[in-house]
Each structure stands twice: as C-alpha cells, then as structure tokens.
Amino acid sequence: MIKFKKACIIIFFLSILILSCGEDHLSRDDLSDCLGLATADSLAPVGGISEWFVWGIAYKQKPPVSGESLIKEIIDMHRDHHFGFIIWNAGRSTLAYRSELPNTTLLCHQDVAPWGEHNAFIREVLKTTCPLRLAINYGHEKKLAIYGRLAMNRHYGKEMHAGLTSRFASEHPHCYERGKRGKIIRHKLCYAIDEVQQERIDILLEIQRLGVDALVLDYARQMPILLYHDALVQPFIEKTGVDPHQITSTDPNDYKEWFQYRADILTGFMRKLRLAVNAQEKNLGKRCPVLVRIPDNAEWLMIAYGLDLRSWYEKDLIDGTILSPFPITKEDLELHTGFHVDMAHRHDKICMGGIGTKHLKRNRVFRNTGFYDPQPVYDLANQQYNTGVDAMTIYQSETLFHLPYLQPLLHQIDNKSRVKALCRELDKPDFPPNYPIGMDWHTKLPQLRHGLSVEEFGDNAL
C-alpha cells in the first residue's frame, strides 16, 4: 500500500510537470502577433537571419567606424527592404553579445587566423557595446521584431578556431562527442551530460531576459546533434543489450530504437528549457516563443539527428520551426516542406520557410559571374509558399543586402503572386543537375558527409 501511494504521488507530480509545459498555450494567431508576422494578405512576412560581422569578413571590407553604426545600419537595411523581423545571431560556442554569466566566452577572445583586422574590431565592439541589446532596442524603435538565435552544438575545437571555441568547450574534453568508430568529435558536446545542457539553458535564459521577441535554437547544422558518446551508448546497452556501434544495416528501421533513444535525451533537454522559459515569462511579464531552426529533411532523419519534432509539438515544447533547405544525408535528399508545415499547423504552431546563401553569393566576389540565377530561387520560394509556410527567412541577409545583383530578389521575395509569376516568366538556367542554389551554405552536393553506412561515412555515420 505504501509503495502504491508513493507511485501515485510520483505520477501526480509528473503530470503537473508535463501539463505546466503547456500552460497558456500560444495559438498560431497569438504567435503571429508575438513574432511580428502580420502583413497584407498578398504579402508574406519575411525575416533576415543576420550575423553582424560576416559582410566585413567574407568580403574583406574595412571595419566600420563603430559597432553602434554597424548594428543600426543592419537594422535599417532590413527595414528598408520591408523585412518584418530579424533572427539575430547571439552566438555559437562563443557569444556575440556581452554576457553577464560567469562561465561564458566572447567571440574572438583569441585571434582567428583568417579574420585579420576584424578580430580586433569584433573584440572592440563587444568591449564597448552589446550588439544584441542594441539590436533589440533599435529594432523595436523601428518596429522590427528581434529574435535571439543560438547555435546549439557548434563548438569548433580546432586550434585554428581557438577564438571561436568557448572556454567551457575547451575545458570539458570529457564532454566531446564520439563518432561511430570512436573518433573524438571536438566540435560537438554530448547532450546526455547535464552540464552541457545547463550551459546552453543558462545562455538562452539570459537572451530571453534581454527582451528578445523569441528564442531560436539553431539545430540546422552539425547533424546528428547526438552521436556515440559513452554517456549515450552505455545506458542504451544496459537497457537493450544492443551495442549501437554494431548496427551496420542500410535499413533505417534497424536503427529505430537507437535513434529514438538519442532523441529522447534531447526531448528531456527541451522540456527543461521550456519549463525555465515559461517560469521566466511570468517574472518578465513578456511572452517568449521557442522556435527551432532545422534542416528541411524527412521525419525519420529528424529522429536520427535527435530532433523528435512530433514529440516536441505534442508536449508543447516548441512554438514552431524555421526550415533550412539542406540536403545532407545520402538516404533522402528531398525537401519535405509540406510535411513540416502540416505537422506545425496540426498542432496550432507555425512553420517558416527558408532561402540559403548557396550560389546566391561567393565570398569576395561582388558581381554575378554566372553562379547565380534568380529563377530557381523564386521557384524554391514558390514551392514553400504553396505548402503554406507562415513566413520566409533569408540567411545572412545583412550580407546579401550589399550585393546589387540580388536587389530584385530581396525586394520581391515577399510578394507571393509576383514570385509565382516570375517562376513562369524567367527562363530556367542551364545549371548542372542538383545544382544547390538557394540551399544552406554548407550544402556539398553531389558530395555528401552523412548516411547510415559506417564503411562509407566513417565517424560521420548516423
């Protein structure tokens, strides 16, 4: 009887915990208001994914006079192009804003070899102003919503990238992920370790406190998010008797239990974050939707990467997704925008489309030399609009604004009927098959880095 009562108490409190994640559920209409997505019916809300230092670095521009002038210029460019929101880069491993947390590391805390004089400029900006705080204040003054974006598992780790790697990552080698063949993966940390989860949660909560209109957890790269660290593998072996290193099938179904086990770890992290964000919302008196940026891949690949979107929606752990067109895994190179939109809308959430920078730009090339043509980019946007995406996002928008040949695209991308017409009116370019224009910057077609086969992909095997 005593054991039964204890079990009832545990179930009761677990029920409260689960239900508290879904308190004051934000509807899709509520989210549209929070996120600055209101537009005329014929126009789509468009937002930029901005990284305030990339233009100067990628195109070897002389650093501007001040960080404040640069941040305000970026905000103004988005407003001038009729963008309604900006997904502002808060950091990856190191942070691109001034944090008051004791264990964080600022961007370029050491020199980064390829960045030259911009290392000193970035350090000076972060010493004298806070780009994120300024973006929030000035962006709101200009009626732009500002989301805070944090890359969730990109820790670099190589010596040449010392200025991009946080001290937390460098000082916790026991947290480095492991590939399927056992290689140490220094640029990823294992989410099965509590201190790894807490480090990201602390940063995200601070970003929320600064007054952003949403949090964006960027899971779009570094797949899978979880790999083969002992903290994952050993409990799985104890639970199932199966060593996942020994699964060598080419059938995704044979990995189902292992992939789901890894994904459940990240779902636990998302639950912790949601509860903490909800609690802080009450103290701040301001709603803060949680969005995740993800590759536009099939559902089974989402699970393989550690991203159990269906569970996240059902448990009300996220308010929507932002898609990056990123064919990355051999077994399925298609985009699945319709699936992601349908799942989001079925749960009264939002799903944003995305245009990447692949072949829209080439670093240090200021004019189109034949690598870019607008027709397939309009076609990609039109396909996403036809599925019912709630908004469109443009990656590294602050850099694209500087390139004259992209101005027609950037000024018309919000006009859904015009985009549809241009798909028909413009001639299709004679690009090679699978030319990944408009895809994520790191798309490597026809080369691929990920797949099920350990023989083919080694430590990059799923």
N, C-alpha and C positions, 0 to 999 in steps of 0.2 A: 504493500500500500504506500509506504514512504517513497519507494522508487517511482511509483506511478505518479504521485503528487509532484515529485521533482521534475519528472518528464513533462507534466502539464505546465508547470511554471516555465520551463525552458521553452516549450512550444509557444506559450503566451508571449514571452518577451521577444522571441524571434519573429512572431507575427507583427508585433509593434514595430520592430526594426525594419521589416520588409515594407510594411504599409507606410512608414514615415518617409520612405524614398518617394512615394507617390503623392504626398500631401500637396494640396494646392496645385494640382496638375495644370500646366500651361497648355492651352489648346493651340491648334495651328494658327488661329486668328490672333490669339494673345502673343504668340511667338513672332508673328509678322510685325506687330506693334513694337515689341521689345527690340527687335533686330533691325528696325528701320527699313522694312521691305515694302512699304506702301508706295505704289506708283499708279499711273494711269493704266487702264485695262490693256491698252495696246503695247505697253512697255513692260519689260522685265526688270526687276531690281537687279542691279549689277554692283558687285563689290570687288575691290582690289585686295590681293594678298601681297602685302608690301614688306620689303626688307630695306630699311632706310639707308644702308651703306653699300648696296650691291651695284648701283649705277656707277659710282665712282671707281669701285674696284674692278668691275668687269670691263669697263670701257676706258680705264686709265685716265680718269678725269682728275684734275687738280682738286683737292679737298676744298669745300666752300669756306666762306669766311667764318661761319659759326654753325654749331649744331642746331641752334634755335631756328636760324634762317632756313636750314635744310629741311627740318621737320615741317615747318609751316609751308614751305614750297610744295612738299609732297602732299600735304592735306589739300592745298589749293588746287593742285593738278587733278586730284580725284574729283573735287567739287566742280571744276571747270569741264570735266568730261562727263558730268551728270552721274557719277557713281554715288550710291547712297550709303555705302558702308565700307570700312577698311578693316581687314583682318591683319592686325599689327603684330609684327614679329617681336615677341618678348624674349626669345632665346631658344637655344638648343641645349647643349651641355652647359655652356656658359650663358650668361644672361646679357641681353641687350638693353637693359634698363637698370636703374640704380635700386638695388635691393637692400632692404634693412635686415634681412635674415643673416644670421651669423655664419652659416656654412655654405654660402653661395659664392660664385666666382664670376667676375665680369668678363665680357668678351674682350679678347686681345690683351689679357693680363700678361701675356708674353708675346713677343713678336711672332707673326705668322709670315713665313718666308715670302709667299707670292704677293703679299698685300702692300709692300713698300711703305710709302709715307702715310697710307691710310690707317696703319696700325696706330701711329701716334695720334692721328685725328680722332679715331674711334675712342681711344683712351681719354683724350681731352674732352670729347663730348660727354662721355659718361662721368667725367670728373666734375663738369660744370653744370650739366643739366640732366634731366631724365627724359629720354625720348618718348617713353610710354606715357608718363604723366602729362607731358606737353601735348602729345597727340590726342589724349583723351580730352583735355581742356580746350585746346584749339579746335579739335574736330567737333566737339559738341557746340562750340561757338558758331561753327559753320554748318550746323545741322547734319553732321555726319555721325552715324553710329560707329563706335570703335570696339572691335573685339580683340581680346588678348590671346595670342597664339603661342603655344609652347610645343616644340618638338619633343616627342615622348620617349625616344630611345635612340638618340643620335649623339654619341659621346666621342667620336673621332678616335682618339687614343694614340695615334702615331706621333712620333717625336716632332715631325714637321708641322703637326697640328696642335702643338702644345698650347698655343694661345686660344684654341677653340675647345680645349678639353678642361672640364672643371676639376678643381682640386678634389671634390668628392669622388669623381670617377677615378682619378689617378691614385687616390689614397685607399681605394677599396678594390684591390685586384681580385679578392675572393668573390666579388660580385660579377666579374666579367663572364659573359655568356660563353658557351662552348658549342662548336659546330658538331655535326653528326659524327664526324671522325675524331672528335676530341680537340680540335684546334681551339685555342683561346681566341675569342672574338672581343677585342678590346673596345670596339666602338658600340657595344651593347652591354647593358647591365641586366641582370636577371630579376624579373618581377616577382619571382617566388620568394625573394628576400625582403623582409619587412622594411629595412632601412632604405632600400631602393624605392619602394612605394612611397614611403613617408617623405623622401626628398622631393619627389615630384608634387605630392599633395601640398606640402608647405609652400612651394613656389606658386602653384595655381591659386591657393587661397590668398596669398599676398597680391597676386594680379587682380583677383576679384575685389580685394579691399581698395585698390587704387581707383575703382569706379568704371571698369570696362562694362560694355553692354552685353557681352557674352564671353565665355571661355571657349577656346578652340584647342582641343587636344589633337595634335597632328600625328597621326599614325600612318601617313601616306607613304612613308619610305621605311627602309630597314626591316623589310619582311624576312622571315616571320619575326614578330615582336619578341616571342619566346622561342628558345632553341632547345639545347640539350644539357643545360647546367645540372650538376648533381642534385641541386635543391628541387629540381623538377623530376629528374629521372628516378632517383632512389625511392621517393614516396610512391611513384607510379608502379615501380617494380614490386614494392611491398603490397600494394593494393591489388595488382592484377597478375603478378608473376611473370609479366612480359617485359623484356628489355627493349625499349623502343629503338635502340641502335640496331637491333637485329631485324627490324621490319624493312624488308627490301622490295616489297611488291610495287608494281606500277599501277595498282588499283587503289584509288583514293579511299574506298570503303575499308580497306585493311588498316588504314591509319585512323579511322574514325574515333576510336576510344582515346587514343593518344592525343590527337588534335583537340578533342573536346576537353580532355583533362587540362591541357595547357590553357585553353581559352577560359576555363572556369577560374583559373588563377587571376587572369586579367579582369574577369567579371567581378571578382571579390574586390579588386582594386577600385573599379569603377563604382561599386557600392559604397566603399569608404569615402570616396571623393564626393559622391552625390549627397551623402548624409552631411558631410562637413560643409559643403556649399550651401545646402538648404539651411543649416543652422546659422551660418554667417549671413545669409539673406535676411533673416529675421533681425539680426543685430544692426545690419546696414540699412534696412528698410528699402532695399532695391533688389529686384529680381535679376538673376544672372543665369540665363540658359547655358546648358552644357552641350556643345557641338563637337563632333569628331570628324576630322578630315581623314579620308580613307581612299585607297585605290579602288577604282570602279571595276571590281572583279566579281566573280561568281560567289555565291553564298558559301560553298564548301571551302573555297580558298580563304574567305574571311575567317572561317573557323580555323583553318590551317595556320593562318597568320596570328591567331589569338584573339580575333575580333568577333565575338558572338553577338552580332547586331540584334538578332531576333530576341535573344535573352535580355539585352540591354533595353530594347524597346518595351518588352513585356514587363520588366521590372521598373520601368520609368527611370532608368539611369542616365539617359541622354534625351536631348530635345530635338536632335536631328543630325544629319550627315552633310558633309561637303565632299563632293566627289572629285578625285583627280584622275583623269584618263591615263592609266598607267598599265599597259600590258607588260607583265613582268614574269609570269610563270608559264612554263612550257605547255602544261596540260590544258590551259584555257587562256587564249589571248584576246578573246572578245570583250567588249564593254557590255555591262549589264545595268545600264542606267534605269531602264524600265523596272527591273526588279527592285532596285534600291528606292525608287520613287514610290512604287506601290506599297512596299513594306512600311516606309515612313508614314505615308498618308493613312494607311490602315490603322496606325497607332496614333493618329492625330498629331503627327510630327512633321517636320519639314525636311526636304532634301534639296540641296543646291547642286547645280552642275558646275563644271569647271573647264577652263581652257588653260593648257600648259604652255610653256615657252619653247618647246622643241621646234626648231626650224622657224619660229617667229623671230628669233634673234640669233646672232652669233657674236660671241664676246669680241669686242674691239672692232667689229665690222658695222659701220654706221649706215650703210645703204644695202638695199636688197640686191644681191649679186646672183639671184636665181634660186636661192634656197627657200624663198617664201613665195607663196601664192595664196590669196585670200579665199578662193573658192572652197577648198577642203576645210578651212577653219569655219567659214559660215555653215558649211554642211554639218560639221561636228556640233556646232551650237544649235542648229535647227533640229538635229536628231534629239538633242537633250530637251529642247523646248517641247517637242512633240510628245515626250514622255510625261510632261507636266512638272518639270523641276520648278521649285519655288523662287529661284534666283540663279544668277550666273556669277561665277567668280573668275578673275583673271590673275594668274600667278605673276609675281614680280611686276606688278602694274606700274610701280614708280619708275622702273627702268624702261618699260615699253613706251611710256608717255614721251620719252625723249627721242624716239625714232620716227622720223617723218613718214616713212612708207607705211607705218601701222596706224596712222591717224584715222583714215576712213573706217577701218575695222573697229577701233576703240570708240569712235563716235556713233557707230550704228549697231553695235552688238546688243544694245538694249531693245531695239525695235524688232520685235518678233516677226512682223509681216514683211519688213524690209529684208531681214535675214533670210526668210523663206524665199523671197523673190530673187535675191542675189545667188542663191544656190542654183536656180534655174538659168539665170541670165548670164552668169560668168562661165567661161569655158573651163573645163576641167584640165588641170595641168598634167603634163606628161612626166609625172614622178614615178620612181621605181615602185614595185609592189610593196605594200606595208610601210611606205614612207611615213614616219610617225609625226607628221606635222600637227601641232596643237596638243601633242601629248605631254606628259610630265617630262621635265628637263632631263631626267635620268633614264628615259626610255632608250634602250640599246638595240632595238630591232635592226637586223634579224638576230643579233646575238642575244642570248638570254642568260641570266645568272641564277635562276631558281627553277626547281622542279622536284619531282619525287625521287628521281634516280640518284643515289649516292655515287654510283660509278660515273655519272655524267657531271654532277654538280658538286660532289665532294662535301665540304663543310657548309656549302650553301644549300644543300638538300633540305627540303621541308621537314 
